Amino acid sequence: MNRTLHPYRSLAVSGGLALCLLASCSKDKSEDKAKATTTSAAQNAADPKAEAKAVEAEAAKAKAADAEAAKKAADTKKVAEAIEQLEKELATERERWTEAVVTSAKTLAATDYATAKDALSALIASPHRKPSNVARDAFRHPLETLQFFGIAPTSHVVEMGVGRGWYTEILAPMVSRNGQFTGGTYNAEGPADSMRTVYGMRQNAFFGSSKELYGNVKTFDLGTDELVIGEPESADVVLAIREMHNWQRGDSLEAKLKAIATVLKPGGTFGVVQHRAKADAKADESAEQGYLPEAWVISKVEAAGLRLVAKSEINANDKDTKDYEDGVWTLPPALAKGETDRARYEAIGESDRMTLRFEKPAAE
C-alpha cells in the first residue's frame, strides 16, 4: 500500500531538512572562512613581502579608481563647456536666419531644377549656407565632387557622418522633394561626459533650423553597437567624407563597410573623400594623424564587396607634406597650432585627399 504525505506537510518536512542542512553548511563555511582569514593573516604576518604586495595592490586599485573618477569629472566639465559654446554658436546662427534667408530657403525647397548641376549650383550659391562653410568651397570643390559621385535630385543619399553639416546643407535640400536624405548622427541625450552628446545636440539644432530644407531628413544613430543605416538595398549613394580615418581609429571600419554594402542598391555608389597618407604609410599609424594610404582604402572597401570604378584628383593638394606633429588638424580649417606658423599652414591649404567612387555589383 502506498503512503501519500499531505503536500504541505511534505514541503514542511523537506523544508525543515533543507534548513538544517543550510545551517550546518553555513556554519561549516563560516568556520572555513574564519580559518582562511586567520591563515591568510598569519601567512602575511609571516611573509612581509606578501603583505607589502597586498597593500600595494589595494593602493593601485584605489589610484585607478581615483584616476577614472578624475577623468570622468574632466570629461563632464569639457562637455559642459562645449554645450555652453554651442549655445552661443546657435544664437549667432539664429540671428543669421533673417527673413530674406528664410524666403530663399522656401524658394529653394519649392523649385524643381532641370539638371543635377543646376540644383547643385543653386544650393551652393544659396544664402542658407553658413559663411564659414562657403569659405571652404575653394578647397573642397562641392560641385565637382558631388557630380563625380553621380548624385541626382531623385537619389536616396546617405551621409555617414553629418558632423557640422558642411555637405548636408547642400545634399539634404537637393533631394528633399523627389529623393531622400539619411544622415548619421549621435544621441543628443547621451552621457554627460561624452562629446558625442554635444555632436547630437548640434546636429538636432542644424536639422531644426529650416523645416523647408530639412523637414524630410531621416537619421540613424552612429553610436549603436549594431549599426543599421536603413532598409537593405534602399540607398542609391552612400558618402563617407573625411570619415574613414575615424573608423580605423575606433576599430569600426569593417562594421561600417559591411553596413554600407548592405544598405546600397545593386549598382549603387559608395563615394569616399579621405585625407591621403604617403603611399608607404602604415594605416594604424597614419590614421592617428588623420590620413590613410589610398591603396589600403581601396583594398578594404573592395574586401567588403564593393568595386572601384573611378578615381578623381579633384581634391588633391601636392603642397600637403603629411608630416605634421598634430596631424592633418595642423592644416586649415582646424589650425591646431593656433597662431604658430599660421601663415605657412594657410599657404598649404587643406589636406591632400583621394576621391574614390565604388559600386555595388549587381547580383549575378
FENHUTA-V431830 format. One record per residue. RES is the residue in three letters. PHI is phi as a letter, one per 30 degrees, with the letter a starting at -180 (none if undefined). BURIAL is # if it has 16 or more other C-alpha atoms within 10 Angstrom, else .. Layout:
RES_PHI_BURIAL ; RES_PHI_BURIAL
//
This chain:
MET_none_. ; ASN_d_. ; ARG_c_. ; THR_c_. ; LEU_d_. ; HIS_e_. ; PRO_e_. ; TYR_d_. ; ARG_d_. ; SER_e_. ; LEU_d_. ; ALA_d_. ; VAL_d_. ; SER_d_. ; GLY_d_. ; GLY_d_. ; LEU_d_. ; ALA_d_. ; LEU_d_. ; CYS_d_. ; LEU_d_. ; LEU_d_. ; ALA_d_. ; SER_d_. ; CYS_d_. ; SER_d_. ; LYS_d_. ; ASP_d_. ; LYS_d_. ; SER_d_. ; GLU_d_. ; ASP_d_. ; LYS_d_. ; ALA_d_. ; LYS_d_. ; ALA_d_. ; THR_d_. ; THR_d_. ; THR_d_. ; SER_d_. ; ALA_d_. ; ALA_d_. ; GLN_d_. ; ASN_d_# ; ALA_d_. ; ALA_d_. ; ASP_b_. ; PRO_e_. ; LYS_d_. ; ALA_d_. ; GLU_d_# ; ALA_d_. ; LYS_d_. ; ALA_d_. ; VAL_d_. ; GLU_d_. ; ALA_d_. ; GLU_d_. ; ALA_d_. ; ALA_d_. ; LYS_d_. ; ALA_d_. ; LYS_d_. ; ALA_d_. ; ALA_d_. ; ASP_d_. ; ALA_d_. ; GLU_d_. ; ALA_d_. ; ALA_d_. ; LYS_d_. ; LYS_d_. ; ALA_d_. ; ALA_d_. ; ASP_d_# ; THR_d_# ; LYS_d_. ; LYS_d_# ; VAL_d_# ; ALA_d_# ; GLU_d_. ; ALA_d_. ; ILE_d_# ; GLU_d_. ; GLN_d_. ; LEU_d_# ; GLU_d_. ; LYS_d_. ; GLU_d_. ; LEU_d_. ; ALA_d_. ; THR_d_. ; GLU_d_. ; ARG_d_. ; GLU_d_. ; ARG_d_# ; TRP_d_# ; THR_d_. ; GLU_e_. ; ALA_d_. ; VAL_d_. ; VAL_d_# ; THR_d_. ; SER_d_. ; ALA_d_# ; LYS_d_. ; THR_d_. ; LEU_e_# ; ALA_d_# ; ALA_c_. ; THR_c_. ; ASP_c_. ; TYR_c_. ; ALA_d_. ; THR_b_. ; ALA_d_# ; LYS_d_# ; ASP_d_. ; ALA_d_# ; LEU_d_# ; SER_d_. ; ALA_d_. ; LEU_d_# ; ILE_d_# ; ALA_d_. ; SER_d_# ; PRO_d_# ; HIS_d_# ; ARG_d_# ; LYS_d_. ; PRO_e_. ; SER_d_. ; ASN_d_. ; VAL_e_# ; ALA_d_. ; ARG_c_# ; ASP_e_. ; ALA_d_. ; PHE_c_# ; ARG_c_# ; HIS_h_. ; PRO_d_# ; LEU_d_# ; GLU_d_. ; THR_d_# ; LEU_d_# ; GLN_d_. ; PHE_e_# ; PHE_d_# ; GLY_i_# ; ILE_d_# ; ALA_b_# ; PRO_e_# ; THR_c_. ; SER_d_# ; HIS_c_# ; VAL_c_# ; VAL_c_# ; GLU_c_# ; MET_d_# ; GLY_b_# ; VAL_d_# ; GLY_h_# ; ARG_c_. ; GLY_i_# ; TRP_e_# ; TYR_d_# ; THR_d_# ; GLU_d_# ; ILE_c_# ; LEU_d_# ; ALA_e_# ; PRO_d_# ; MET_d_# ; VAL_c_# ; SER_d_# ; ARG_d_# ; ASN_c_. ; GLY_b_# ; GLN_a_# ; PHE_c_# ; THR_b_# ; GLY_b_# ; GLY_d_# ; THR_b_# ; TYR_b_# ; ASN_d_# ; ALA_d_# ; GLU_c_. ; GLY_d_. ; PRO_d_. ; ALA_d_# ; ASP_c_# ; SER_c_. ; MET_d_# ; ARG_d_# ; THR_d_# ; VAL_d_# ; TYR_e_# ; GLY_d_# ; MET_d_# ; ARG_d_# ; GLN_d_# ; ASN_d_. ; ALA_d_. ; PHE_d_# ; PHE_d_# ; GLY_d_. ; SER_d_# ; SER_a_# ; LYS_d_. ; GLU_d_# ; LEU_d_# ; TYR_b_# ; GLY_d_. ; ASN_c_# ; VAL_d_# ; LYS_c_# ; THR_b_# ; PHE_b_# ; ASP_d_# ; LEU_d_# ; GLY_c_. ; THR_d_. ; ASP_d_. ; GLU_c_. ; LEU_d_# ; VAL_b_# ; ILE_d_# ; GLY_l_# ; GLU_d_. ; PRO_e_. ; GLU_h_# ; SER_c_# ; ALA_c_# ; ASP_d_# ; VAL_b_# ; VAL_c_# ; LEU_c_# ; ALA_b_# ; ILE_c_# ; ARG_h_# ; GLU_c_# ; MET_d_# ; HIS_d_# ; ASN_d_# ; TRP_d_. ; GLN_d_# ; ARG_d_# ; GLY_c_. ; ASP_h_. ; SER_b_. ; LEU_d_# ; GLU_d_. ; ALA_d_. ; LYS_d_# ; LEU_d_# ; LYS_d_# ; ALA_d_# ; ILE_d_# ; ALA_d_# ; THR_d_# ; VAL_d_# ; LEU_d_# ; LYS_d_# ; PRO_e_# ; GLY_i_# ; GLY_d_# ; THR_c_# ; PHE_c_# ; GLY_c_# ; VAL_b_# ; VAL_b_# ; GLN_b_# ; HIS_e_# ; ARG_c_# ; ALA_d_# ; LYS_d_. ; ALA_e_. ; ASP_c_. ; ALA_d_# ; LYS_c_. ; ALA_e_# ; ASP_d_. ; GLU_d_. ; SER_d_# ; ALA_d_# ; GLU_d_# ; GLN_c_# ; GLY_j_# ; TYR_c_# ; LEU_b_# ; PRO_d_# ; GLU_d_# ; ALA_d_. ; TRP_d_# ; VAL_e_# ; ILE_e_# ; SER_d_. ; LYS_d_. ; VAL_d_# ; GLU_d_# ; ALA_d_. ; ALA_d_# ; GLY_j_. ; LEU_c_# ; ARG_b_# ; LEU_d_# ; VAL_c_. ; ALA_a_. ; LYS_b_. ; SER_b_. ; GLU_c_. ; ILE_e_# ; ASN_c_# ; ALA_d_# ; ASN_a_# ; ASP_d_. ; LYS_d_. ; ASP_d_# ; THR_d_. ; LYS_i_# ; ASP_b_. ; TYR_d_. ; GLU_e_. ; ASP_c_. ; GLY_i_# ; VAL_d_# ; TRP_d_# ; THR_d_# ; LEU_d_# ; PRO_d_# ; PRO_d_# ; ALA_d_. ; LEU_h_# ; ALA_e_# ; LYS_d_. ; GLY_i_. ; GLU_d_. ; THR_d_. ; ASP_h_. ; ARG_e_. ; ALA_d_. ; ARG_d_. ; TYR_d_# ; GLU_d_. ; ALA_d_. ; ILE_d_# ; GLY_i_# ; GLU_d_# ; SER_d_# ; ASP_d_# ; ARG_b_# ; MET_d_# ; THR_b_# ; LEU_b_# ; ARG_c_# ; PHE_c_# ; GLU_b_# ; LYS_d_# ; PRO_d_# ; ALA_d_. ; ALA_d_. ; GLU_d_.
//
